[in-house]
Structures are given as structure tokens and as C-alpha cells.
Amino acid sequence: MRTKGYLTDLVKNQKAGEPAGIYSVCTYNRHAVESTFRQALEDSSPVLIESTCNQVNHLGGYTGMTPGNFADYIHEVADEQGFPRQRLILGGDHLGPYPFRGEPAEAAMEKARQMVASYVSVGCSKIHLDASMRLGDDPGDENTPLDSEVIARRSAELAVTAEAGYTKYRQEGGSAAPPVYVIGTEVPAPGGSDEVEEGLKVTEVSDFEETVSLAKKYFHHHGLEDAWERVIAVVVQPGVEHGDHTIVDYDRRKAAKLNAALKKYPNLVFEGHATDYQKPEGLKAMVEDGIAVLKVGPSLTFTVRETVFALSRIEQELLEEDSSYSLSHFIENLEKAMLRKPAHWQKHYSGDERELQFARKYSFFDRSRYYWVEPEVEQSLKLLMKNLRSVNIPLSILSQYLPVQFERVREGRLQKDPEVFIRDRVMDVLKKYAYASGYREDWIGGRDK
């Protein structure tokens, strides 16, 4: 399977009436990334993995990774899992001045250009340009929408940098395909939103059409006619979202006007950014309606967290009274890390102390995903895996905490190993996206394609 031209072919297939789609995994969590490659091997599908501008950038992002570090990491995991690199597509999400939005526009945009160049320089071939955020010296306050002309002009300026960066990349021997572009943005900022509680609104047709019209205008203004032909998708809000403890499911009737407007654009599909926790039939309907790129991230790390919590309870039940063991105390150590560095969750959760504690553990936003790289959390997880591998986990307690995996162990389909359980549960989430994208006939494990 070739990935060069895969995304543009996907658009062509969509426009020819074939409900073709692809899911984009947006996480650096190792268990989630490993599961992604394993699921793609099972489905004989490509893998699209993206990192966000605040997660990974030329200054390190909150992960401490540059785009080069991230590409190396993803390639390393792909090689370990036996996944061929030629079936891997790397991308950058929300690339623009968001991480530097407190700075004056000139300085923020210069850093954004450097970031975009750094993504293209390592072979990232799917580039989402997003300059929708207000910068330090822009007029108005944070509640005033940024002028659409300014957004389009700045996005085109970033495209100029990306095209120049790609030329340099090829001159230096790079083999990735020319970048394809995604424009526009959904309402929530990268990392999560409480919009579901505020009242969700489907993108207006007029806003979608204005986004396309202005972007084309400024691409052409900069002589980027060829690059404009590689703009494949527009980010919209099709009426799906999740809150801390609530989910808004896709209703194609509410998005009917928006989806109908897409038919007027022969080279464009929609990209959905808040598809986590959607039902499999809802995901499939989204692809059928032209939302051909399904972004998924928090629901994968939520599932990792959920499984590790279950494994922690198993560890406690089995080993708490055995003085020869030191317990991992993973749940407690994760909470301590979140309390010590509250920046990643403080603005996203609200309520009294009990409600905050509950959200830190169980919110669908899964802000705990930012803390898995903390040294004490990493060490705690390693100790948990070591402890559980040192004992023969009784089937009875596996049935109590991981009943689906219990059945698969009983059927001889699954090895009794804690990391295998984590990957298996994440793959069950990914199966829904593979089903919606057309890579498999069914999303239920056990009735596989």
C-alpha cells in the first residue's frame, strides 16, 4: 500500500460516491501508538498520526519533543511493531501561533513559521494551518472573534513557509509527498472545551464558505496556486462534542445543510476534530456525509487510563497483604502529579474539591494524559507491570475488572499480560474508527473482518 497521494485519492473517492475515510490518531501515549500500529496491521490499513502545536513544536512543546523527536519516536514504535514505514503518514495539527498567542503578532507568527518549517522538514505531509487565535497585540479582547481576513492572511503566510520548507526538504533528499493542507478550525481550542455545556452549534454554511473563499484568495495572493490544489479538507463543527461527563452524538439531520454545501466543492472534504466517544454507527455516518477525516485522541488515552486503573485495583487485591511487594500506587501517584502541576487541568475543570478530584480521574477530557511523562508516574506504571507479571492473575479477578479480556483469555485469543490487556482495550476503540473508515466490515472484536 502506498501512502503518497493517499489523502488526495481519498478525496477523489469521496467525491465519486465511495464513503472513504481515514482516522487520525493524535496522541504520543506509547500504549495508544502501539495499539494503532497493531490495529492497522490487522486491517491492512495506513496509519495517520498527528501531533498538536502545543504538544510538539520546534521549542519542545509540553512533551519536550520537537517534530524531529516526534517523528523519530513514531518511526521507532512502528519498527518495533513491524509496521512498514511506507504505510505511515505523519501530520501536524493546529499549526499556527496558538502556543505563542500571548506575544505580539509579529513575534508569535515568526515562531509559528519556524514551527511549520520544522514539521515539514521531517516529512510531515498533512499540515493543518490554524491562525484563528487572537495574538497579544490584536485589537479587542479574548471574547472578540478574530477577523476572518486576518485568519486567512496569516494561514496563507504559514503555507508560504511550508512550501519553501518542502522545497528545501526535497533538495536535502527527503522523499515524503508534497504536503496536503487542512484549513479552518472548530470552536474549541486544542486540548478540550466545555462547549458541550454551553450549547453546541453546527458550523454555519456561510462561515464554511467564507473560510474557503478567503483562504483561496490569500493562497493565490501569495502565488500558491499549486498548493491550493493540495488543500483537501476544512475543519468544521458537525455537531459532535464531549464534556466532562457528557457526550453529544452525531445527528446527520442537524448537519444536513452543512453537508449539502460541501457537495459544491469537488476537491474538499470535512475534518472532524471532536469525534472521541462517538458511537460506531455515528462515525460511519459522518464518513458517509463527507466528514472523511476523523480525529481521535482523548478517548484512546481515556481507555489506557481506565485499564491501568483496573489493573491497579487487581494489584491491590492480590498483593496488598504481601509484605514482599511494594505496590505501585499508580492512581495515587497520578493524582499527586496532577496536583503538583495543575496547569494542564486547572482551566478545564470546575467545581468544589470533590468535583475536581473526580474530574481529574474520570473526565472524558482526560487531562490526566498530560502527566504520563512525569517520572514518578512512569516509574509507578513500570512497577505495576512488573508486579502483575510476577503473579498468575486469577481468571476470577480478571473477570471482575476486565470482563471482555477475561473472555478472550478463556477463548485462547489473548495472552494473560497487563500490557496486552491495555493494547487490546485500545484496539477495541480503534476498531470502531476502522469500521467507519471502511477498513473492516465490523467493529466488534470477535466478528472481525
N, C-alpha and C positions, 0 to 999 in steps of 0.2 A: 504494500500500500504506500502510495506517495502522499506526502503532505504538502509539497509545493503546489500551490493552486487549489488546495483542498477547500479552503474557505470561499474562494470565488466560485468554485464549482458548486458548492453547497447553495449559494445564492441562485445560481442558474437553475439548479434542480428545484428549488423552492418555486421559482417563477414559472417553471414548466409544469407545476402542479404536483410535484412529489414532495410530501411533507418531510423534508430532510432537515435534520438539526444536529447540533453538537452541544455538549455540555462543557463548561469551562470551570475547572477546579481552581479556586482562589484561596489557597492556604499553603503554609510551609510546614504544617504539622507532619512529622515523619510517618506516623501510622496512617494518616489520611492519604499522603502521597504514595506510600507503598500500596495501599489498597486500590488507589486509582490505576496504577500500572497493572496490578493483578486482574482487576475487573476488565481492563481494556484487552489484556491477553485472552481472557475468557471470551470476550465478544469480538475479537479480531477488529478492533476499532482504533482510531487515532486517540491521542491524549492531548488535550489543550490545558495547559497550566499557566495561570497568570498571577502576578504579584501586584499589589496596590502601591501607589506612590508613597504612602506613609509607612508601609510595611518594608519596602525595599527601595532605596534610591541611592544616588551617587555619593551621598553623605552617610549612608549606612541604614537609615530608617530605624524603626523601633526594634527590628530584628538584629540590627548590626550588620546586615548584609547589603552589599552593593549589587547591582544587576549581574555583574560578573560572578560574584559569590553565589548568588541565587541560581544562575544557570549551571554553574559547576555542581552545586548541591543536587539539583533536579537530575542532571545527567548521571551523577553518581548513583542516585537511588534507582534510576532507570536501568543502569548497567547491572546493579545488584539483583534486580528483579527479572533480568533477562528480557527487558523490553527494548526493541530496536529504536535507536535514536531517530531514524528516518520517519518514524510514525509519531514523533513528538513535536508539538507546536508550543512555543513559548510566547507569552504576551505580557503587556504592561497595562494596568487598569487605572483609570482616573489620572493619567499622566498629565500633570499641569502644576500650577503653583500652590495647590492645597497645603502641602507641608510648610510652606513659607508665607502663608496668607497674611500673617501679621506684619510683614515687611512692606515697604513701599513697592509699588508695581514694578518699577524698573529692576530692582534687586530681585524680587520674587520671580519675575519672568526670566531673568538671566539664569537663576538656579533651576527653573523648570526646563529651560532649554538644555542645560548641562545634563539634567536627569534624562530627558528624552534621548539625547545623543548616546548616553551610557547604555540605555536599553537596546537601542538599535545596534550599537557596536558589538553586542554579544549574541546577535542573531535572533532577538525577539522580533517576530514578524507580524504580530497582531497588536496594534497600538490604539488604545482608547485615549483620545485627546479630550481633556476636560479642563476648560478655563472658566468655569461657571461661577467660581467663588470670588467674593469681594476681597480686594487686597488692601494693604494698610492705608494707602492714601487715596483710595477710591471715594468719591463723594457719597454721602448717605450713611446710614447705619447698617448694622448686620441684618436687620429685618427688611431692608430695601433690596429688591432684586437687582442684580447687576444688569446693565443694559445689554440687550441681545447682540447689538452690533459689536460691542466691546468683547463679548464672549467669542463671537465668530472670528473677529480680527486676531485675538490672542491665540485661538486654537490654530488658525492658519499659520501664524508665526511659528508655532511649535511644529507644524507639519513641514515647514521650510527646513528647520533643523533636522527633523527625522530624515528627510530626503537627502540632505547633504551628508548626514551621518551614514546613511546606507551606501551612498557612493563611495565614501571612504572605506567602509567595511568591505565592499567588494574588491576595492583596489588592494586591500590587505589580505585578500584570499578567502574572505567569508563566502559561504555557499548558500546561506538562507535565501528564501524568496524575498522579493521586494515587499516592504511592509504593506499590510492592508490596514485600513483605518476604521475606527468606530467613533462617531461624534455624538454629542448630546449628553445629557445626564438625567438621572432620576432625581426626585426631590431629596431623598436622604443623603447626607454626607457619607463618605466612605467610613465603614465601621459600624453602622447601625443607626436607627432612628426610632423615635416614639410616634411616628406619623400615624401608625395604626390606631392609636388612641385619640389622635387629633382629628381624624376624618380623612379617609383615603380618597384621592381624586385621580381618575384616569387622565392621562395626558390629553390635553385638548388637541383636536386636529389642527387648528390654526397654529398652535405652538410647535407641533411637529413639523409642519410645512415651513414655518419661518426658520426653524433650525436648519433645515436642508437648504433653503434658498440662500440664507446668509452665509452658510458655510461654503457653498458653491461659489458665491460672489467673491469671497476673500481668498479661497484657493486659487481661483482664476486671476485675481488681482496680483497674486504673487507668482504667476506663471506655473501653477501646479496642476495644469490640466490633466496630465498623465496620472498624478497622484489622486486627483478627484475620481478618476475611474476606478481606483482601488479603495474608495470609501464604500464599505459593504454593509454597514449597519448603523442604526440610530438607537441610542438608549432611550427608552420610554418607560413610563409607569403604566402598565396594563391593568392595574387594579389588584395587585398582589402585595402582601406585606406581612410581617410578623411583628408582634410586640414582645414584651417580656414573657407573657404567658398566654398570648392570643395569636391566632393565625387568620388572615383573610385569604380565602381560597379564590382561585381564578374563576371568574364568571365571564364567559366569552360574550354574553349579551351586553354586558356593561362596556366592553371594549370593541363592540361591533363597528362603530363609526371610525374609530382609530384604525382598526384592522382593514377596513374597506379603503381608507385613504392610502394605505401602503401599496395597494394594487396599482396606483398611478406611477410608481417608481420602480422601473424594471431592474435596477441594479442594487436595490436596498432590501434588507430585512430588518427586523427589530432585534434588539438585545435586551433581555430581561435580567435585572440585577438583584431582584429580591425573591428569587424562586425557591429559596430554602423552605423546607417543611411542606411544600405543596404536595397534594395527592398525585399519584402516578397518572391518573386519567386527566387531571388538570394540566400536568406538564405536557402530556401528549397533545391536548387541545391547544395549548399555547404554541407548540411547534406547528401544528396544522394551521393555525391562524397567522403564521408568519413571524412569531417570536422564536427565531431559529437558533439563537444563542442563549443558552440557559446558564446563568452564573450560579455556582453553588460553593459554599464555604462554611458559614457558621453551623449548618446542620450536620456537616461532617465532623467538625471538632466537638460539637454538642454530643454526638454519638460516641466519639472517643472518650470524652469526659464521663458520660453516662456509664460506659462499660468499665472504665477504670474505677469509678465509684463502686460498681457492683463487685469488682474483683477485690477492692479494699474491704468490703463487707465480708467476703469469703475469707480473706486473710485473717480478719479479726475473729471470725467464728472458729477457724481452725487452729490458730496459733496464739491467741491472746493469753492462754493459760500456760503456754510452754515457755519457760524462762530461758531456754537455749536460743530463742529467736528474739531479734529486735524488730518490732513491727515498723512498717514504712510510714504509718500515719499520713498517708497521701492527702486525704481530704483536709485534715487539719493544716498540713504544710502549704497546701494550695491557698487556703483561706489566709494564712499568715502572710504569704507573699502578696496577696491582693490588698491586704490592709496596709502593708508596709509601703507599697507603691500604688496609691489609689488613682493615679492619673488616667489609667485606661478604662475605668468603670465609673468614676465619680459623676461625670456629666451625663451618663446614660441611665443611671438607676436613681430612683427617688423613693421616699417613704421613711418610716421610722427605722430604728436599728434592726428590728426583726425582719422587716420587709427587705432591707438592704442585704442582710445576711442571706436571706432566701434567694434573692436575685443573683447574688454573686455565685451561688451554687447552681441554680436551676433556670435562670433566664434563657429564653430562646436566642437572645442576642449573643449569649455565650462570650461575655467579655473575659472570662477566665482563659480563653485561648491565648491571650497575650502573655500569659505567665508561665507557659510550659517550658520556656527557655531559661527561667530563673534557676540558678544552680541547685538550690535546695529542693525545688520541685523535680528537676531532672534526676537528682540522686534518690529522692523518695520513690520515683517511678521505677528506677532500676532495682531498688531494694524490694519493691513489691513483686516485680517479675521474678527476681531471684528466690524470694520466699515461696512463691506459689509453684515454682518449678522444682522446689526441693521436696514437695509432698505430692502424693497422689490425690488429686482433688476428688472427693467422693461424688458420684453421679447425683446423689440426692441433693447436695447443696448446690451443684451446678443447675439442677432443675429449679431450685428455689430462686436463684438470682439471674440466670441466663437460660431460660427455658427453651428458646429456639436452638441455641448452640447445644444444649443437652440432647435434643432430638437428633441433631446432626452427628454428634459424637456417637450416639446409640446406633445410628444408621451406618457408621463407619465412614462418613463423608468428611469428618473434621477431626484433626489431631487435638488431643486434650492439652492445650498450651495457652497461657494467658494472652500472649501477643496474637496468636491465631484467632482467639475469640474477638479481640479488638478489631482486627482486619475484617473478619467475617461480618461483623455488625456494620462496619462502614461500607463494605461491599453491598450489603442489602440496601443501603440508601442509594448507592451509585447505580444499582440495577434499575431503579425507577427512572433515572435520567437516561440510562442506556436504552431502556424501553421507549421512552418518549422521543429520543433522538433517532430511533429506527435501527438500533444496533442489535436488538433482541426482540423476540416475539412476546415475551412475558417478563414481568418484573419480579415475580415471586421466586425466591430460591427454592430449588427442588423441582420446578417445572421449567427448567432452563431451556433456552433456545438450542 
